[in-house]
C-alpha cells in the first residue's frame, strides 16, 4: 500500500499572517501553494478576499486562485476534486504541497476528515425556490426547516452556506433519513502537518481593523460595485468584505459607518473561524507569529522532522 502524500496545511483566522507564512515555507521547502479559501476562486474579487498579490503569486506557484467567474456557483465537491488534482501534480514533481486557507469545511473535506456525501438532489425546482426565498428573506427560515429534519446539519453548516443547507434539507426529505447520517466514513487522505496561526484576541482584532482600512484604501469599493451587480443568489455576493459595504455604495450610510460594519463582521468571522478549527481539528500545531516571530524557526524545524 502506497504511503499517503505528505502535505503542509496552514489554517487560522483572517488577518493572522497565513499568506506570509505560506510563502516562507514554500521558498524554504521547494513548495507550491494550494488556496483553501472558498472565495479566492473568483476572478476580479482580489482585495476583499485577501488573495496573495500578483507579486506574491510570482514568488511561488499558486493553485485554485482565479478559477471561476463571480457569477458561477462553486461547490465544495468541485474544490476537493481540483485541490486533489493540484496536490497530485505538485507531489509528482517532487515539490511540497502547502494548503492555505481559512475555510474550515473545505480543508476538512479535502483532508477526508469530513467526506462529502454522494447522494444528490433531484428537485431543482425546490432548490431554486429556496434560493429565491433566502435571497429575499435571509437564511433563518431555511435553517429552521433543516433543524426539523436534521438538527445535526443545522448546527454543523456554517452561516452563509446556503446551498449546503438546501442540500441537507432536500436530501433528508427525499430519502427519509437525516442528511448528516448519510455521510461516508471519514478517512484522512494525506499525511498532513497542520499549522494553526493565532494570536491574542486584542492583537488579532487590531490587525483586522487595520486590514479593512488598507483594503478600502487599495480600491475595495470598486470590487464592492462588481459584487453588488451580481445576481442575488451568487455565492460571491454574500462574501464578507462586500455585502457590508453595499449600503455605502447606494449612499444609504457614510463610508465610515460601512468600514465599521465591515470591521465588526470580520472580527466576528475570525472568532467563528477559531472556534471551528479548535472544535473540528484535533491535530493542529498552534503558533503565534504575531507576538513571537521567532517561532518561525520552530515551524521550520517541525516541518523538517515531519518530512
C-alpha positions in Angstrom: 0.0 0.0 0.0 1.4 3.4 -1.0 2.1 5.9 1.7 -0.2 8.9 1.9 1.3 12.0 0.3 2.8 14.5 2.7 1.3 18.0 2.7 1.6 21.0 5.0 -1.7 22.8 5.9 -1.9 26.3 7.3 -5.1 27.4 8.9 -6.3 30.2 11.1 -8.5 33.3 11.3 -8.4 36.2 8.8 -5.5 38.7 9.0 -3.3 36.5 11.2 -0.5 36.0 8.6 -1.2 32.8 6.7 -0.1 34.1 3.4 3.3 35.4 4.6 4.0 32.1 6.3 3.0 30.1 3.3 5.5 32.0 1.1 8.2 31.5 3.7 7.6 27.7 3.9 7.2 27.4 0.1 10.6 29.0 -0.6 12.4 27.1 2.1 11.0 23.6 1.2 10.5 23.8 -2.5 6.8 24.1 -2.2 3.7 25.3 -4.1 0.6 26.8 -2.6 -2.9 25.5 -2.9 -5.6 28.0 -1.8 -8.1 26.6 0.6 -10.4 29.6 0.6 -13.9 29.4 -0.8 -13.9 33.0 -2.2 -10.4 33.3 -3.7 -11.5 31.1 -6.5 -13.4 34.0 -8.0 -11.8 36.3 -10.6 -11.8 40.1 -10.2 -12.5 39.8 -6.4 -9.0 40.2 -5.2 -8.9 42.8 -2.4 -11.9 41.8 -0.4 -10.9 38.1 -0.5 -7.3 38.9 0.6 -5.7 37.0 -2.2 -2.0 36.8 -2.4 -0.9 39.8 -4.5 0.3 39.3 -8.1 3.9 39.9 -6.8 3.4 37.2 -4.1 2.0 34.8 -6.6 5.1 35.2 -8.8 7.4 34.2 -5.9 6.0 30.6 -5.9 3.2 28.9 -8.0 -0.3 29.2 -6.6 -3.2 26.9 -7.3 -7.0 27.3 -7.1 -7.0 31.1 -7.3 -9.0 32.9 -10.1 -10.5 29.7 -11.5 -14.2 30.8 -11.6 -16.3 33.8 -12.6 -18.1 35.6 -9.8 -21.4 34.6 -11.3 -20.6 30.8 -11.0 -21.8 28.5 -8.3 -18.8 26.6 -7.0 -19.3 23.6 -4.7 -17.1 22.1 -2.0 -17.0 18.9 -4.1 -15.6 20.8 -7.1 -12.9 22.3 -4.8 -11.9 18.9 -3.4 -11.6 17.5 -6.9 -9.4 20.3 -8.2 -7.4 20.6 -5.0 -6.6 16.9 -5.0 -5.6 17.1 -8.7 -3.2 20.0 -7.8 -1.7 18.1 -4.9 -1.2 15.1 -7.0 0.6 17.2 -9.7 2.7 19.0 -7.1 3.7 15.8 -5.4 4.5 14.1 -8.8 7.0 16.9 -9.4 8.6 16.2 -6.1 7.5 19.5 -4.6 5.8 20.1 -1.3 2.0 20.9 -1.4 1.1 23.7 1.0 -2.7 24.1 1.5 -3.5 27.6 2.9 -6.9 28.9 3.9 -9.5 29.9 6.4 -12.5 27.9 5.0 -12.5 25.1 7.6 -15.1 23.0 5.8 -13.2 23.0 2.6 -10.0 22.0 4.4 -11.8 19.2 6.2 -13.4 17.9 3.0 -10.0 17.9 1.2 -8.2 16.0 4.0 -11.0 13.5 4.1 -12.0 14.3 7.7 -15.5 15.2 6.5 -16.1 13.4 3.2 -18.9 14.7 1.0 -22.0 12.6 0.6 -22.5 11.1 -2.8 -26.3 11.4 -2.6 -27.6 14.3 -4.6 -30.7 16.5 -5.0 -33.2 15.6 -7.8 -35.6 18.5 -7.3 -34.1 21.6 -9.0 -37.4 23.5 -8.7 -37.2 23.2 -4.9 -33.5 24.3 -4.9 -34.5 27.4 -7.0 -37.4 28.2 -4.7 -35.3 28.1 -1.6 -32.5 30.2 -3.2 -35.1 32.8 -4.1 -36.6 32.7 -0.6 -33.1 33.1 1.0 -32.3 36.0 -1.3 -35.4 37.8 -0.2 -35.7 36.9 3.4 -32.4 35.5 4.6 -31.4 32.0 5.6 -33.0 31.7 9.0 -36.2 30.1 7.8 -34.2 27.7 5.7 -32.0 26.8 8.7 -35.1 26.2 10.9 -36.5 23.9 8.2 -33.3 21.9 8.2 -33.4 21.8 12.0 -36.7 20.0 11.9 -35.4 17.1 9.7 -31.7 17.1 10.6 -30.7 19.1 13.7 -27.0 17.9 13.3 -26.7 19.5 9.9 -28.5 22.7 11.1 -25.9 23.0 13.8 -22.9 22.0 11.7 -23.4 24.0 8.5 -21.9 27.5 8.8 -23.8 30.7 8.2 -23.8 31.7 4.5 -23.5 28.1 3.2 -27.0 28.3 1.7 -26.6 25.6 -0.9 -25.4 23.1 1.7 -28.4 23.9 3.9 -30.7 23.3 0.9 -29.0 20.1 0.1 -29.3 18.8 3.7 -33.0 19.7 3.7 -33.9 18.2 0.4 -31.8 15.1 0.7 -33.3 14.5 4.2 -36.8 14.9 2.8 -36.2 12.8 -0.3 -34.6 9.8 1.5 -36.4 9.9 4.8 -33.1 9.9 6.7 -31.1 12.9 8.0 -28.5 14.1 5.6 -25.9 14.0 8.4 -26.4 10.2 8.7 -25.6 9.6 5.1 -22.0 10.9 5.2 -19.2 8.4 4.2 -16.8 7.2 6.9 -14.0 9.8 7.4 -10.6 8.7 6.2 -7.6 11.0 6.2 -6.3 11.1 2.6 -3.0 12.8 3.4 -0.2 12.7 5.9 -0.7 16.3 6.9 1.3 18.6 9.3 -1.4 21.2 10.2 -0.2 24.6 11.4 -2.6 26.8 13.1 -1.9 30.5 13.4 -3.4 32.7 16.1 -2.6 35.5 18.5 -4.3 37.2 21.4 -7.7 38.5 20.6 -6.9 42.2 21.1 -4.0 42.0 18.7 -5.9 40.0 16.1 -8.8 42.4 16.2 -6.4 45.3 15.8 -4.9 43.7 12.7 -8.4 43.0 11.3 -9.4 46.7 11.8 -6.2 47.9 10.1 -6.6 45.5 7.2 -10.1 46.7 6.4 -8.8 50.2 6.2 -6.0 49.1 3.9 -8.4 47.3 1.7 -10.6 50.3 1.3 -7.6 52.5 0.5 -6.5 49.9 -2.1 -9.7 50.2 -4.0 -12.1 47.8 -2.3 -15.2 49.8 -3.3 -14.6 49.0 -7.0 -14.9 45.3 -6.1 -18.0 46.1 -4.0 -19.7 47.6 -7.0 -18.9 44.5 -9.0 -20.3 42.2 -6.3 -23.4 44.4 -5.9 -24.2 43.9 -9.6 -24.1 40.1 -9.3 -27.3 38.0 -9.2 -28.8 37.8 -5.7 -28.1 34.0 -5.5 -24.4 34.4 -6.4 -22.2 33.0 -3.7 -19.6 35.7 -4.2 -22.2 38.4 -3.5 -22.6 37.1 0.1 -18.9 37.2 0.9 -17.7 39.1 4.0 -15.9 42.1 2.7 -18.5 43.1 0.1 -22.1 42.9 1.4 -21.3 45.1 4.5 -20.4 47.9 2.1 -23.4 47.7 -0.2 -25.2 50.5 1.8 -22.2 52.7 1.2 -22.5 52.1 -2.5 -26.2 53.0 -2.5 -25.5 56.1 -0.4 -27.6 54.8 2.5 -24.7 55.1 5.0 -21.4 57.0 5.1 -18.2 55.2 4.3 -17.0 55.5 7.9 -20.1 53.5 9.1 -19.6 50.9 6.4 -16.0 50.4 7.4 -17.0 50.0 11.0 -19.6 47.4 10.0 -17.1 45.5 7.9 -14.6 45.6 10.7 -17.2 44.2 13.1 -18.3 41.4 10.7 -14.6 40.5 10.0 -13.9 40.2 13.8 -17.0 38.0 14.3 -15.9 35.8 11.4 -12.4 35.4 12.8 -14.0 34.3 16.1 -16.1 31.7 14.3 -13.0 30.5 12.4 -11.1 30.0 15.6 -14.0 28.2 17.2 -14.3 26.0 14.2 -10.7 25.0 14.0 -10.4 24.3 17.7 -13.6 22.1 17.7 -13.1 20.3 14.4 -9.3 19.5 14.3 -7.5 17.6 17.0 -4.0 17.7 15.4 -3.4 21.4 14.8 0.0 22.7 16.0 -0.7 26.2 17.1 1.8 29.1 16.8 1.7 32.8 17.4 4.0 34.5 14.9 2.5 38.0 15.7 3.7 38.0 19.3 6.5 35.6 18.8 8.0 35.8 15.3 11.0 33.7 16.4 8.6 30.7 16.4 9.2 30.6 12.6 12.3 28.6 13.4 10.3 26.1 15.4 7.9 25.8 12.5 10.8 25.1 10.1 12.3 22.5 12.4 8.9 20.8 12.9 8.4 20.5 9.1 12.0 19.1 8.7 11.1 16.4 11.3 7.8 15.8 9.5 9.3 15.4 6.1 
